[in-house]
Amino acid sequence: MERITTPAGITRPGPVADRPDAGKDSSLNTITIAHLSDPHLPTEMSPPRLREKLNKRLFSHLSWKRRRRFLHRPEILARVMADIGSAHVNMIALTGDLTNMGLPGECRHALRWLEQMPAPCTVIPGNHDTLVHDNWQQTVGLWQPWMGALPFPFVRRVGPVALIGVSSAVPTPWFRATGRVGARQAARLATILHETGRQGLCRIVMIHHPPVPGLATARKALRDPQHFAHSIAREGAEMVLHGHIHTSTLSSLPGPAGAVPVLGIASASARAHDPLHAAAWNRIAITPRDGGYTLGVTRRFFPAGGVMGTTQETIFE
């Protein structure tokens, strides 16, 4: 087992005397989160209608027909979801790209998929879900029941855990898949992090694009990572979750008193032999301890044509 010990930027001290679990066996209060991303729900899609072809959705449709439908497989996604179902998690954290083109029909298909989740789910959009400007209520807005109160960032509580949903998904020009947080959303994020930290909650931030520079190529990167990073550096967080690059990664951002772990996860439907690119999900166990939290992460991955694998548990405390 790999053990990584970090200071209060990850284990945020809370008002122990005010917590209902104070003095009890902390193992009885563990919250388990399943982190998955980028399912790109495989479905038989009709070509975009004429009015939908005159934008970058046409390119995405061609990409799906020629390549992506062979990479994102329904049988692999089904294995991942069955594994999550058997793990009896408290919450599923889904960091975007449920669709391929963000078409209303795709978003309705994603809605039906969300309704069949094996556990409660919190979702944020990805760049494919907001490929072009479209009617919110007919597309991503259909998933509102799986978000918190908007605008972004929203907060959803799971016991002592605050899931904070940031949106980096914005329409972009052709051949670009960049993201943007914006100064206003970053300012709201800092306020939320401060308040939830003051309450002694375990703060897990969800964002689609990786917020650490260098993890994504220039045409796919977050355009303003400094806004997000400043909020984390100022107020701290216990963990950041992202998707987008279809690779399982572990990195970090500076917090007010130490490094904040940043976890990326491969596409939940990816057909790949490489363990870092194969379909996967992160099992995150959060346990209150000594006035803060211990977070244990185990990655479960599903290589094409192989047996499900599990990484060694990584502990952040």
Disulfide bonds with the S-S distance in Angstrom:
none
